[in-house]
Structure formats: C-alpha cells, structure tokens
C-alpha cells in the first residue's frame, strides 16, 4: 500500500517525502537515492499532491511495450502532482528513474481502488499510459484535480498555439511593410491570450498554482514585443516618408509624417516595458526624431535668415539680388506655412516675419534698381564716348533690371512703383535715341526728361543699409544657444553674435576635405543614421546605416572647384553598381542650375551646404578637428 498526501494540508511546509533522501530499513520506508523529490521540481511549478508506493513502482504502456519500473531495496516510488505535470520518481541505489507527463498532454485520467490499494492511470497523447499504484484515501481528489488541470492546460495551449500562429503572421506582414494587417493579427493574438488568461485565473482561483499564468505571461510578453516591433517599424517608415516630404519642400506634410512617427514610438513605449527587448533603443530613436522635428520646424525660417544675412553681407548687387530673392521666397514660406492653424508648429512670429518680409522686398527692389541705375550710367558714359553699340547693350541691361525691380515693387513694395516707372521712362528715351544712332536714323541731340515724381516710400531706393534679421534669429537658435529670458543682461557666453549662424556655410567651406567628411558624418549621426569612414580604395567617403538601409556618401571635398552635373551622374552610376541602397552626394559648394538640391530620388540624394549648415546649427555640431576612425578601427559594418 502507498499513501496520498495533499500538500496544502501542511500549511506551507513540505512533507519529508519531498525533502528527504536515503534508504529505509525493516521498519522504515526510504525515500529517493540521488536527490530529494522537491529538488527535481522546477522553480515555476507548485506541488499539489504526493503519491507513494513501496514496491509496485510505475508502469508505462505504449503500443509496442509495457514496462514497469520498481524501486530498489530500501527505496520507494514518489509521484508528485504539480500544476504543470505528473512527475513519478522511482528510487534505486543505482540511480533514480523519472517518468514525467505534462498536464497539457493528458487526454484522460482514470482511477480505481481494490484490496491491494489504488491505482491512478494517466492517458497521454499518442495513447500511451502511465499507471501509478498508491493508496486509496484521497485518490478521487487527485483524479479530479488532474482532470481539471489537464482540461485547463489543453485550453490554454490551444489558445497559445492559435496566438503563436497569429504572431508569426504579424511578423511576416510587418517585414512586408503591411503594418495594419500586422497590427490586426497581433490584436487577434492578444484576444487569444486574454482568453487563456481567463482560464488560468479561474484555475488558480479554484486550485492554486501559478504555472498556467506564467505560461500565459510568456505569450502576452511575445504579443507586446511583436506589437512594439510593428510600432517601431511603422515609425521608421513614416520618418522616412517625412524626410522625403522635407526634401521636396513639403514642410507641413513632413511635420504630419513626423507626428505620426512620434505617435508610433510613444505607442511602443506605452507597452509593458519589461516585455520589450530594447526600450532604451526605442527611446533613443524617438529622441532623435524629436531633434529632427525641431530642426524641421526651424528650417523654413533658418533658410530665410541664412539667405537674408548673405544678402546683407554681399558686396555685389547682383549677388545680393539672388540672396534677397531666396530670402523673400523662404520668408513667404515661413509666413504661409500652417496658415490658419490654431497652434502654429513652425518657428517665427508671423508679425515679425511679415515686417522682415517687407524690409527684404524693399532691399530687393533697391538692389535691382542699383543694378539698373549702374547699367544706365554706364550706357550714358559709353554714349558720350561715342560707343553707341556698347551703350545700347548697357541700356538694354538697365531696362531688364528696371522691369525686374518694377515687378518686385508691384508685388510687395507699391510705394516704389511710380519712382521706378519714371526712371524706366527716362531710360526708354535713352534707348530710343541710342537705337536710332546705331541704325543711322535721325536722333535728338539731347534727352527730354520729366520732373521726378514725389517719392515718399518708407524705405530707400539707394544702396540698402540693413543690419539683417536680428529680430528673428532667436526663433531659430539651437536650444543650447537660446537666450535665457530670465536674465536681464545677456552675456557673450550665452548670446552668440549675429554673424555666427550666418557664416556657418562659409565656415564649412573653409574646412579641409578630411574635416568636412567628419562633419558630414556627425551631421548624419544627428539625423538617425550611423556613419563611418571607409577604406581608402572605396568609391565612397563614408558609409551610413539605419534600420537595415545602407547608404554610400560621396563628399565633394574641394573648397574651390564648383559642383557640376557630372558629379551627380557619377553618384547615379555608383548607385547602380555598388551594394548600397542609395548614394548621398554632400557638398558645401553652390549647386549648378541644372541640379536640384535634395531631390526625392530613390537612388541618389543631394545634401547641400544650407542643409548641412542647418543641422550643424540646430544640433551644435563641432566644426573643430575631431577625427573619426575609418572602417575597421571600430566595430561597425554594413
């Protein structure tokens, strides 16, 4: 005969059957030989019943054989029923034997009693059986527990398998970029996990133990990891979409994309962080995105201010005209962007921008008039010198410049229109007289002029005198350079000079080629890429990786040679030949007219000086010499 012990009758203490080892004698029964029964249990399972017999052992029956394992002399059979399995341990001096049956594999439980005691029969998947002989008192309770536990385990495992299949589908859809379908699959898997959780809670409430709940814990953790990967994957794709919109000048669409990406990162971080593999990595990506958004929000105004300062600093009126035009276009973008939105997302006070836009329009008109008047005066000089054909060319250039000035004035500086129109009319008389002289036709000896109109414009049409956009710069300073409004007296340490940001492109152009490569690498690092130098025989100066994408970077190192379309064509060739996903051409020199900065090209991307300078300013990238190792000198690869 054997005995049956219910563990919870011991009020937290384990019976000696589970804690003792060694053989017995004539009047005492032994235990196990190798180790105590409790030591054979896993930390995650809870013993509920202990069944013993002294000589009859355990019988395992399969379709091919029947084997009975009996304990050795002085030892016994100790079977432990836990919330995870039935573990039968048969003691013997030559070594204990184990027979284990997972509760999830139990198809049927039978029990019977007789004169020689009781027997518990567990039928496993595959129709094998395990028969344990034991006592009779409490045998029915053991059978009822096993029946309830096996049904709970089979239900949980059914939900587990279905959820696992759904998670595999979710991962496949994520890798294919079908994020909605992936998220839907995870949601269905979580429903399965919730069902399993309910079964586990109910079983634990009735019978105790935590094994079922821990089984469900692992499933729910996998659901969380899979869903986090979907959120992060969609965030990365949406970030790339925002980058494309930004390159195309669609600032609002770019910001919308970045906002959606940020929401995806936040959704990932809102999940159970104990279940996610790389919380710090996700947080770092979100923080990088926040820096990119800050740069985007300042980009339109920063471009305007950069062009504005370049115009103020220009000595040549024609160079100034190009900068003033660029500044005016960017100020208009900065003014019109997010028009009508309740909460403006982009940097700059609209009233301040509008005021500066008016000043830029006046300066542009003045610069255009300066070019026109200089050409008209040159024409007068050549006309007086008898060089009528050269004079005619100068007058025609002046006419073109006056028309440009009038177009600007009509658009945004109406007070100057009448003055410019009068000057243009005077020029037309010169043109008519000079054309007649060139053609040999009769021409008047002198030009009749009308009285100059009253001119009361708020600006001046002489040489513009302007300190630049000083009232706007605070809106685009990097956070590290922002002026603390609580200080009544800003110091030189906290307030950069007005020329510092404007000269960033010039400072970049002053760098030698190697240092420029390092700066481009640092800039890429700040925009969520990981960049490294490459071997000397590589066609690239840098290689960068992000989320599995590989990009080769060609840096235009020359500080004097202009960029030509041939440079871009070479990059296109490299994109077709090299084992990278895209090629980036970086330059701080001015791009030719036939090359568009930062096009939305899948294979070749252009990174111009203004864009590099913007990131340098926004993230306080160091322009001093700080050499970066080449590939192979640190562990990183494509």
C-alpha positions as CSV (number, residue, x, y, z in Angstrom):
1,X,0.0,0.0,0.0
2,X,1.0,3.5,-0.5
3,X,-0.2,6.9,0.7
4,X,-1.5,10.1,-0.7
5,X,-0.7,13.5,0.7
6,X,-2.3,16.8,-0.1
7,X,0.4,19.5,0.1
8,X,-1.8,22.4,1.4
9,X,-2.6,20.4,4.5
10,X,1.0,21.2,5.6
11,X,0.4,24.9,5.8
12,X,3.4,26.0,3.8
13,X,5.8,23.3,5.0
14,X,6.8,20.5,2.6
15,X,6.4,16.9,3.8
16,X,9.5,14.9,4.4
17,X,8.6,12.8,1.3
18,X,9.7,15.7,-0.8
19,X,12.7,16.8,1.2
20,X,14.5,13.7,2.4
21,X,16.7,11.1,0.6
22,X,18.2,7.8,1.6
23,X,17.2,4.2,2.0
24,X,14.9,2.7,4.8
25,X,15.1,-0.4,6.9
26,X,12.9,-3.2,8.0
27,X,10.6,-1.0,9.9
28,X,11.0,2.3,8.0
29,X,10.5,3.2,4.4
30,X,13.1,5.0,2.4
31,X,13.0,7.9,0.0
32,X,15.0,8.5,-3.2
33,X,18.6,7.9,-3.8
34,X,20.0,10.8,-5.9
35,X,18.2,13.8,-4.6
36,X,15.0,14.8,-2.8
37,X,11.8,14.9,-4.8
38,X,11.5,18.7,-4.2
39,X,14.9,19.2,-5.9
40,X,13.5,17.6,-9.1
41,X,10.8,20.2,-9.4
42,X,11.1,23.4,-11.4
43,X,11.0,26.7,-9.7
44,X,7.9,27.6,-11.6
45,X,5.7,24.6,-10.6
46,X,3.8,24.1,-7.4
47,X,3.3,20.6,-5.9
48,X,-0.3,19.8,-5.0
49,X,-0.3,16.0,-4.2
50,X,2.3,13.4,-3.4
51,X,1.5,9.7,-4.2
52,X,3.8,6.9,-3.0
53,X,4.2,3.2,-3.2
54,X,7.0,0.9,-1.8
55,X,7.4,-1.9,-4.3
56,X,4.9,-1.7,-7.1
57,X,6.6,1.2,-8.9
58,X,5.3,2.8,-12.1
59,X,4.1,1.1,-15.3
60,X,4.5,2.7,-18.7
61,X,2.5,1.2,-21.5
62,X,2.8,2.0,-25.2
63,X,1.6,0.4,-28.4
64,X,4.9,-1.5,-28.6
65,X,5.7,-2.4,-25.0
66,X,4.8,-2.5,-21.3
67,X,7.5,-1.6,-18.8
68,X,7.2,-1.5,-15.0
69,X,9.9,0.5,-13.1
70,X,10.1,-0.7,-9.5
71,X,12.1,0.9,-6.7
72,X,15.2,-0.8,-5.3
73,X,15.5,-2.3,-1.9
74,X,15.0,0.3,0.8
75,X,13.6,2.9,-1.6
76,X,10.2,3.8,-2.8
77,X,8.2,5.5,-5.6
78,X,7.3,9.1,-5.0
79,X,5.0,10.7,-7.6
80,X,4.4,14.5,-7.4
81,X,1.4,16.0,-9.0
82,X,2.1,19.7,-9.7
83,X,0.3,22.5,-11.5
84,X,2.4,21.7,-14.5
85,X,2.9,17.9,-14.7
86,X,2.9,14.5,-13.0
87,X,6.4,13.5,-12.1
88,X,7.0,9.9,-10.9
89,X,10.4,9.3,-9.3
90,X,11.5,5.7,-8.6
91,X,14.3,5.4,-6.1
92,X,17.2,2.9,-6.6
93,X,20.7,2.7,-5.4
94,X,22.0,2.5,-9.0
95,X,20.2,5.8,-9.7
96,X,16.7,7.2,-9.6
97,X,14.4,6.8,-12.6
98,X,11.9,9.5,-13.7
99,X,8.7,9.4,-15.6
100,X,7.1,12.7,-16.4
101,X,3.7,13.6,-18.0
102,X,2.9,17.2,-18.9
103,X,-0.6,18.1,-18.0
104,X,-1.1,19.6,-21.4
105,X,-0.5,16.1,-22.9
106,X,-3.1,14.4,-20.7
107,X,-6.1,13.1,-22.6
108,X,-7.8,11.1,-19.8
109,X,-7.5,10.3,-16.2
110,X,-8.7,7.0,-14.6
111,X,-8.6,5.8,-11.0
112,X,-9.6,2.6,-9.2
113,X,-9.3,1.1,-5.7
114,X,-9.1,-2.6,-4.6
115,X,-7.9,-4.8,-1.8
116,X,-4.2,-4.1,-2.6
117,X,-4.8,-0.3,-2.8
118,X,-5.5,2.2,-5.6
119,X,-4.1,3.0,-9.0
120,X,-4.0,6.2,-11.0
121,X,-3.9,5.9,-14.8
122,X,-2.9,8.8,-16.9
123,X,-3.5,8.5,-20.6
124,X,-1.2,10.6,-22.7
125,X,-1.3,11.9,-26.3
126,X,-0.4,9.0,-28.6
127,X,-2.4,6.6,-26.4
128,X,0.5,5.7,-24.1
129,X,-0.4,5.3,-20.4
130,X,1.3,5.8,-17.1
131,X,0.0,3.8,-14.1
132,X,0.9,4.8,-10.6
133,X,0.0,2.4,-7.7
134,X,-0.7,4.2,-4.5
135,X,-3.1,4.4,-1.6
136,X,-6.9,4.8,-1.8
137,X,-7.6,7.6,0.6
138,X,-7.7,10.9,-1.5
139,X,-7.3,9.2,-4.8
140,X,-10.5,10.5,-6.2
141,X,-9.4,14.1,-5.3
142,X,-6.2,13.5,-7.2
143,X,-8.0,12.3,-10.3
144,X,-10.4,15.3,-10.2
145,X,-7.6,17.7,-9.9
146,X,-5.7,16.1,-12.8
147,X,-8.8,16.2,-14.9
148,X,-9.5,19.8,-14.2
149,X,-5.8,20.8,-14.6
150,X,-5.4,18.9,-17.9
151,X,-8.6,20.5,-19.4
152,X,-7.3,23.9,-18.4
153,X,-3.9,23.3,-19.8
154,X,-5.3,22.0,-23.1
155,X,-7.5,25.0,-23.4
156,X,-4.6,27.3,-22.7
157,X,-2.3,25.5,-25.1
158,X,-5.0,25.7,-27.8
159,X,-5.2,29.5,-27.4
160,X,-1.4,29.6,-27.2
161,X,-0.9,27.8,-30.5
162,X,-3.5,29.9,-32.2
163,X,-2.0,33.1,-30.8
164,X,1.5,32.0,-31.8
165,X,0.4,31.4,-35.4
166,X,-1.1,34.9,-35.5
167,X,2.1,36.4,-34.2
168,X,4.1,34.6,-36.9
169,X,1.7,36.1,-39.4
170,X,2.1,39.5,-37.8
171,X,5.9,39.3,-38.1
172,X,5.7,38.3,-41.7
173,X,3.3,41.2,-42.5
174,X,5.5,43.6,-40.7
175,X,8.5,42.6,-42.7
176,X,6.5,43.1,-45.8
177,X,5.5,46.6,-44.7
178,X,1.8,45.7,-44.2
179,X,1.6,47.2,-40.8
180,X,-2.2,47.5,-40.5
181,X,-2.5,43.8,-41.2
182,X,0.3,43.0,-38.8
183,X,-1.3,45.0,-36.0
184,X,-4.7,43.3,-36.7
185,X,-3.0,39.9,-36.3
186,X,-1.5,41.0,-33.0
187,X,-4.8,42.2,-31.8
188,X,-6.4,38.8,-32.5
189,X,-3.4,37.1,-30.8
190,X,-4.0,39.3,-27.7
191,X,-7.6,38.3,-27.7
192,X,-6.5,34.7,-27.7
193,X,-4.1,35.5,-24.9
194,X,-6.8,37.2,-22.9
195,X,-9.0,34.1,-23.2
196,X,-6.1,31.9,-22.0
197,X,-5.6,34.4,-19.1
198,X,-9.2,33.9,-18.0
199,X,-8.8,30.1,-18.0
200,X,-5.5,30.4,-16.0
201,X,-7.1,32.8,-13.4
202,X,-10.1,30.6,-12.9
203,X,-8.0,27.5,-12.4
204,X,-5.7,29.3,-10.0
205,X,-8.6,30.6,-8.0
206,X,-10.0,27.1,-7.6
207,X,-6.9,25.1,-7.3
208,X,-3.9,27.4,-6.7
209,X,-0.6,27.4,-8.5
210,X,0.9,29.8,-11.0
211,X,2.2,27.7,-13.8
212,X,-0.7,28.4,-16.1
213,X,-0.5,32.1,-15.5
214,X,3.2,32.1,-16.2
215,X,2.6,30.2,-19.4
216,X,0.2,33.0,-20.4
217,X,2.7,35.6,-19.3
218,X,5.2,34.5,-21.9
219,X,2.5,34.7,-24.6
220,X,1.5,38.2,-23.6
221,X,5.1,39.3,-23.5
222,X,5.6,38.0,-27.0
223,X,2.4,39.9,-28.1
224,X,3.9,43.1,-26.6
225,X,7.3,42.6,-28.3
226,X,5.6,41.9,-31.6
227,X,3.4,44.9,-31.3
228,X,6.3,47.1,-30.3
229,X,8.2,46.0,-33.3
230,X,5.3,46.9,-35.5
231,X,5.0,50.4,-34.0
232,X,8.7,51.0,-34.4
233,X,8.7,49.6,-38.0
234,X,5.9,51.9,-38.9
235,X,7.6,54.8,-37.1
236,X,10.7,54.3,-39.2
237,X,8.9,54.1,-42.5
238,X,6.8,57.2,-41.6
239,X,10.0,59.0,-40.6
240,X,11.5,58.2,-44.0
241,X,8.3,59.5,-45.6
242,X,8.7,62.7,-43.6
243,X,12.3,63.0,-44.8
244,X,11.1,62.6,-48.4
245,X,8.4,65.3,-48.0
246,X,11.0,67.6,-46.4
247,X,13.4,67.2,-49.3
248,X,10.5,68.1,-51.6
249,X,9.8,71.3,-49.6
250,X,6.5,70.0,-48.3
251,X,7.1,71.1,-44.7
252,X,3.6,70.6,-43.4
253,X,3.3,67.1,-44.9
254,X,6.8,66.3,-43.4
255,X,5.7,67.5,-40.0
256,X,2.5,65.5,-40.2
257,X,4.5,62.4,-41.0
258,X,6.9,63.0,-38.2
259,X,4.0,63.5,-35.8
260,X,2.6,60.1,-36.8
261,X,6.0,58.5,-36.4
262,X,6.3,60.1,-32.9
263,X,2.9,58.6,-32.0
264,X,4.1,55.2,-33.1
265,X,7.2,55.5,-30.9
266,X,5.1,56.6,-28.0
267,X,2.7,53.7,-28.5
268,X,5.6,51.3,-28.4
269,X,7.0,52.9,-25.2
270,X,3.5,52.7,-23.7
271,X,3.6,48.9,-23.8
272,X,4.8,46.7,-21.0
273,X,8.5,47.8,-20.9
274,X,9.5,44.6,-19.1
275,X,8.4,42.6,-22.2
276,X,10.2,44.8,-24.8
277,X,13.7,43.9,-25.8
278,X,15.2,47.4,-26.4
279,X,13.3,50.1,-24.6
280,X,16.4,52.4,-24.5
281,X,16.9,52.0,-28.2
282,X,13.3,52.9,-29.0
283,X,13.5,55.9,-26.7
284,X,16.8,57.0,-28.4
285,X,15.1,56.8,-31.8
286,X,12.2,58.9,-30.5
287,X,14.6,61.4,-29.1
288,X,16.4,61.6,-32.4
289,X,13.1,62.2,-34.1
290,X,12.3,65.0,-31.7
291,X,15.5,66.7,-32.7
292,X,14.7,66.2,-36.4
293,X,11.3,67.8,-35.8
294,X,12.9,70.7,-34.0
295,X,15.2,71.2,-37.0
296,X,12.2,70.9,-39.4
297,X,10.2,73.5,-37.5
298,X,13.0,76.0,-37.8
299,X,14.1,75.1,-41.3
300,X,12.0,77.5,-43.4
301,X,12.9,80.4,-41.2
302,X,16.5,79.3,-40.9
303,X,16.8,79.2,-44.7
304,X,15.3,82.7,-44.9
305,X,17.6,84.1,-42.3
306,X,20.7,82.5,-43.9
307,X,19.8,84.0,-47.3
308,X,18.9,87.3,-45.7
309,X,22.3,87.6,-44.0
310,X,24.1,86.6,-47.1
311,X,22.3,89.3,-48.9
312,X,23.2,91.9,-46.3
313,X,26.9,90.8,-46.4
314,X,27.1,90.7,-50.3
315,X,29.2,93.4,-51.9
316,X,28.0,92.8,-55.4
317,X,24.4,94.0,-56.0
318,X,23.7,91.1,-58.4
319,X,24.8,88.6,-55.8
320,X,22.7,90.4,-53.2
321,X,19.7,90.2,-55.6
322,X,19.9,86.4,-55.7
323,X,20.1,86.2,-51.9
324,X,17.3,88.7,-51.4
325,X,15.1,86.7,-53.8
326,X,15.9,83.5,-52.0
327,X,15.3,85.1,-48.6
328,X,11.9,86.5,-49.8
329,X,10.8,83.1,-51.0
330,X,11.7,81.4,-47.8
331,X,10.2,84.2,-45.7
332,X,6.9,83.8,-47.6
333,X,7.1,80.0,-47.0
334,X,7.7,80.6,-43.2
335,X,4.8,83.1,-43.2
336,X,2.3,81.0,-45.1
337,X,3.1,77.6,-43.6
338,X,0.5,76.3,-41.2
339,X,-1.8,79.2,-42.3
340,X,-5.0,79.2,-40.3
341,X,-3.8,76.5,-37.9
342,X,-4.9,77.0,-34.3
343,X,-1.5,76.0,-33.0
344,X,1.4,77.1,-35.2
345,X,4.1,74.4,-35.4
346,X,6.8,76.2,-37.2
347,X,9.3,78.8,-35.8
348,X,8.8,82.5,-36.1
349,X,6.3,85.1,-35.1
350,X,4.1,85.9,-38.1
351,X,4.0,89.7,-37.4
352,X,7.8,89.8,-37.1
353,X,8.3,87.7,-40.3
354,X,5.8,89.9,-42.2
355,X,7.8,93.0,-41.1
356,X,11.0,91.5,-42.2
357,X,9.5,90.3,-45.5
358,X,8.6,93.9,-46.2
359,X,12.1,95.0,-45.5
360,X,13.5,92.3,-47.7
361,X,11.2,93.3,-50.5
362,X,12.4,96.9,-50.2
363,X,16.0,95.8,-50.2
364,X,15.5,93.5,-53.2
365,X,13.8,96.4,-55.1
366,X,16.7,98.7,-54.1
367,X,19.3,96.2,-55.2
368,X,17.6,95.7,-58.5
369,X,17.3,99.4,-59.0
370,X,21.0,99.8,-58.2
371,X,21.9,97.3,-61.0
372,X,19.6,99.2,-63.3
373,X,21.0,102.6,-62.5
374,X,24.6,101.4,-62.7
375,X,23.9,100.0,-66.2
376,X,22.1,103.2,-67.2
377,X,25.0,105.3,-66.1
378,X,27.4,103.0,-67.9
379,X,25.3,103.5,-71.0
380,X,25.5,107.3,-70.6
381,X,29.2,107.1,-70.4
382,X,29.6,104.9,-73.5
383,X,27.1,107.1,-75.3
384,X,29.1,110.2,-74.5
385,X,32.2,108.4,-75.6
386,X,30.6,107.6,-79.0
387,X,30.5,103.8,-78.4
388,X,26.8,103.6,-79.2
389,X,26.6,99.8,-79.6
390,X,28.1,99.2,-76.2
391,X,25.8,101.9,-74.8
392,X,22.8,100.2,-76.3
393,X,23.7,96.9,-74.6
394,X,24.1,98.7,-71.3
395,X,20.7,100.4,-71.7
396,X,19.0,97.1,-72.6
397,X,20.5,95.6,-69.5
398,X,19.2,98.5,-67.5
399,X,15.8,98.1,-69.0
400,X,15.7,94.4,-67.9
401,X,16.8,95.4,-64.4
402,X,14.2,98.1,-64.1
403,X,11.5,95.7,-65.2
404,X,12.6,93.2,-62.6
405,X,12.6,96.0,-59.9
406,X,9.1,97.1,-61.1
407,X,7.8,93.5,-60.9
408,X,9.1,93.2,-57.3
409,X,7.7,96.7,-56.4
410,X,4.2,95.9,-57.8
411,X,4.2,92.7,-55.9
412,X,5.2,93.8,-52.5
413,X,6.6,97.4,-52.5
414,X,3.9,99.6,-54.2
415,X,5.3,102.9,-52.9
416,X,8.3,102.5,-55.2
417,X,6.4,101.9,-58.4
418,X,5.9,105.5,-59.5
419,X,9.6,106.3,-58.9
420,X,10.8,103.3,-60.8
421,X,8.4,103.9,-63.6
422,X,9.7,107.4,-64.0
423,X,13.3,106.2,-64.2
424,X,12.3,103.5,-66.6
425,X,10.6,106.1,-68.8
426,X,13.8,108.2,-68.8
427,X,15.7,105.1,-69.8
428,X,13.3,104.4,-72.7
429,X,14.2,107.8,-74.2
430,X,17.9,106.8,-74.0
431,X,17.1,103.5,-75.6
432,X,15.2,105.1,-78.5
433,X,17.9,107.7,-79.1
434,X,20.7,105.1,-79.0
435,X,18.9,102.7,-81.3
436,X,18.4,105.5,-83.8
437,X,22.1,106.3,-83.7
438,X,23.1,102.7,-84.1
439,X,20.7,102.3,-87.1
440,X,21.8,105.6,-88.6
441,X,18.4,107.2,-88.2
442,X,17.9,110.9,-87.1
443,X,18.2,111.3,-83.3
444,X,17.6,114.2,-80.9
445,X,20.7,115.9,-79.6
446,X,19.5,115.6,-76.0
447,X,17.0,113.7,-73.9
448,X,13.9,115.5,-72.7
449,X,13.1,114.4,-69.1
450,X,10.1,114.9,-67.0
451,X,10.1,116.1,-63.4
452,X,10.9,113.3,-61.0
453,X,7.7,112.3,-59.0
454,X,7.4,112.8,-55.3
455,X,8.8,109.8,-53.6
456,X,7.6,109.1,-50.0
457,X,8.2,105.4,-49.6
458,X,9.2,104.2,-46.1
459,X,12.4,102.6,-47.4
460,X,15.1,104.0,-49.6
461,X,15.9,103.1,-53.2
462,X,19.5,103.9,-52.7
463,X,22.0,101.3,-51.5
464,X,20.3,99.3,-48.8
465,X,21.6,99.7,-45.3
466,X,20.4,96.8,-43.2
467,X,21.7,95.0,-40.1
468,X,19.9,91.8,-41.1
469,X,17.2,89.7,-39.5
470,X,18.2,90.3,-35.9
471,X,14.6,90.3,-34.6
472,X,14.0,86.8,-35.9
473,X,17.2,84.9,-35.0
474,X,16.1,83.8,-31.5
475,X,13.3,81.7,-33.1
476,X,15.8,79.5,-34.8
477,X,18.7,79.3,-32.4
478,X,19.6,75.8,-31.2
479,X,18.3,75.1,-27.7
480,X,21.9,75.1,-26.4
481,X,22.3,78.7,-27.6
482,X,18.9,80.0,-26.7
483,X,18.9,83.2,-24.6
484,X,17.6,82.8,-21.1
485,X,14.8,85.3,-20.9
486,X,15.1,85.5,-17.2
487,X,18.5,87.2,-17.4
488,X,18.3,90.9,-17.7
489,X,21.9,91.2,-19.1
490,X,22.8,88.5,-21.6
491,X,26.5,87.7,-21.7
492,X,28.8,86.9,-24.5
493,X,28.8,83.3,-23.3
494,X,25.1,82.9,-23.6
495,X,24.3,85.0,-26.6
496,X,26.1,84.2,-29.9
497,X,26.9,87.0,-32.2
498,X,24.5,87.6,-35.2
499,X,27.2,86.6,-37.6
500,X,27.8,83.1,-36.2
501,X,24.8,81.3,-37.8
502,X,25.0,83.3,-41.0
503,X,28.6,82.3,-41.5
504,X,28.1,78.5,-41.0
505,X,28.2,77.7,-44.7
506,X,31.4,79.9,-45.0
507,X,32.9,78.1,-42.1
508,X,32.1,74.8,-43.7
509,X,33.7,75.9,-46.9
510,X,36.8,76.8,-45.0
511,X,37.3,73.2,-43.7
512,X,39.8,70.9,-45.4
513,X,38.4,67.9,-47.2
514,X,39.0,65.4,-44.4
515,X,37.4,67.5,-41.7
516,X,34.4,68.2,-44.0
517,X,33.9,64.4,-44.3
518,X,33.9,64.1,-40.5
519,X,31.4,66.9,-40.2
520,X,29.1,65.3,-42.7
521,X,29.4,62.0,-40.7
522,X,28.5,63.9,-37.5
523,X,25.5,65.5,-39.2
524,X,24.3,62.1,-40.4
525,X,24.6,60.8,-36.9
526,X,22.3,63.6,-35.7
527,X,19.7,62.6,-38.3
528,X,19.4,59.0,-37.0
529,X,22.0,57.5,-39.4
530,X,25.1,55.7,-38.1
531,X,28.0,56.9,-40.3
532,X,31.6,55.7,-40.6
533,X,34.6,56.3,-42.7
534,X,35.5,53.6,-45.3
535,X,38.7,52.1,-46.7
536,X,40.9,54.3,-49.0
537,X,40.1,52.2,-52.1
538,X,36.3,52.6,-51.6
539,X,34.4,54.9,-54.1
540,X,32.7,56.4,-51.1
541,X,34.0,58.7,-48.3
542,X,31.5,57.3,-45.8
543,X,29.0,54.6,-45.3
544,X,25.9,55.0,-43.2
545,X,23.3,52.6,-42.0
546,X,19.8,53.0,-40.5
547,X,17.2,50.3,-39.9
548,X,18.9,47.9,-42.3
549,X,19.2,50.6,-45.1
550,X,22.7,51.1,-46.4
551,X,23.9,54.4,-47.9
552,X,27.2,55.4,-49.6
553,X,28.2,59.0,-49.1
554,X,30.4,60.9,-51.6
555,X,31.6,64.2,-50.2
556,X,32.7,67.0,-52.5
557,X,35.9,67.8,-50.8
558,X,37.1,70.7,-52.9
559,X,36.8,74.2,-51.4
560,X,37.3,75.8,-54.8
561,X,36.0,73.6,-57.6
562,X,32.4,74.1,-58.4
563,X,29.9,71.2,-58.5
564,X,28.8,70.0,-61.9
565,X,26.1,67.7,-63.1
566,X,28.9,65.2,-63.8
567,X,29.4,64.7,-60.1
568,X,25.7,63.7,-59.7
569,X,25.9,61.4,-62.7
570,X,28.8,59.6,-61.1
571,X,26.7,59.1,-58.0
572,X,24.0,57.6,-60.1
573,X,26.5,55.2,-61.6
574,X,27.7,54.3,-58.1
575,X,24.1,53.7,-57.0
576,X,23.6,51.3,-59.9
577,X,26.8,49.4,-59.3
578,X,27.6,49.5,-55.6
579,X,26.0,47.3,-53.0
580,X,24.2,50.1,-51.2
581,X,20.5,51.1,-51.2
582,X,21.2,54.8,-52.0
583,X,24.1,57.3,-52.6
584,X,24.2,60.7,-50.9
585,X,26.3,63.5,-52.6
586,X,27.2,66.1,-50.0
587,X,28.7,69.5,-50.9
588,X,29.0,72.9,-49.3
589,X,29.6,74.5,-52.7
590,X,26.8,76.1,-54.7
591,X,24.9,73.7,-56.9
592,X,24.6,74.4,-60.6
593,X,21.2,75.4,-62.0
594,X,20.6,72.0,-63.6
595,X,20.9,70.2,-60.3
596,X,18.1,70.5,-57.8
597,X,19.1,70.4,-54.1
598,X,17.8,67.4,-52.2
599,X,15.6,65.8,-54.8
600,X,13.2,63.0,-53.8
601,X,15.3,60.4,-55.7
602,X,15.2,56.8,-54.6
603,X,18.8,56.1,-55.5
604,X,20.7,59.5,-55.3
605,X,20.2,62.1,-52.7
606,X,21.8,65.6,-52.6
607,X,22.9,67.2,-49.4
608,X,23.7,70.9,-50.0
609,X,25.6,73.4,-47.9
610,X,22.5,75.1,-46.5
611,X,21.0,71.8,-45.3
612,X,24.3,70.7,-43.7
613,X,24.7,74.1,-42.0
614,X,21.2,73.9,-40.7
615,X,21.9,70.6,-38.9
616,X,25.2,72.0,-37.7
617,X,23.4,75.0,-36.1
618,X,20.5,73.0,-34.8
619,X,22.5,70.3,-33.1
620,X,25.6,72.3,-32.3
621,X,27.8,70.0,-34.4
622,X,31.5,70.7,-33.6
623,X,33.4,72.1,-36.6
624,X,36.8,71.8,-34.9
625,X,39.2,69.0,-35.8
626,X,37.9,65.8,-34.2
627,X,39.0,62.9,-36.5
628,X,36.7,59.9,-36.9
629,X,38.2,56.4,-37.4
630,X,38.0,54.6,-40.7
631,X,36.1,51.4,-41.1
632,X,37.9,48.5,-39.3
633,X,39.1,50.7,-36.5
634,X,35.9,50.3,-34.7
635,X,33.3,47.6,-34.7
636,X,30.6,48.5,-37.2
637,X,29.7,47.2,-40.5
638,X,27.0,47.4,-43.2
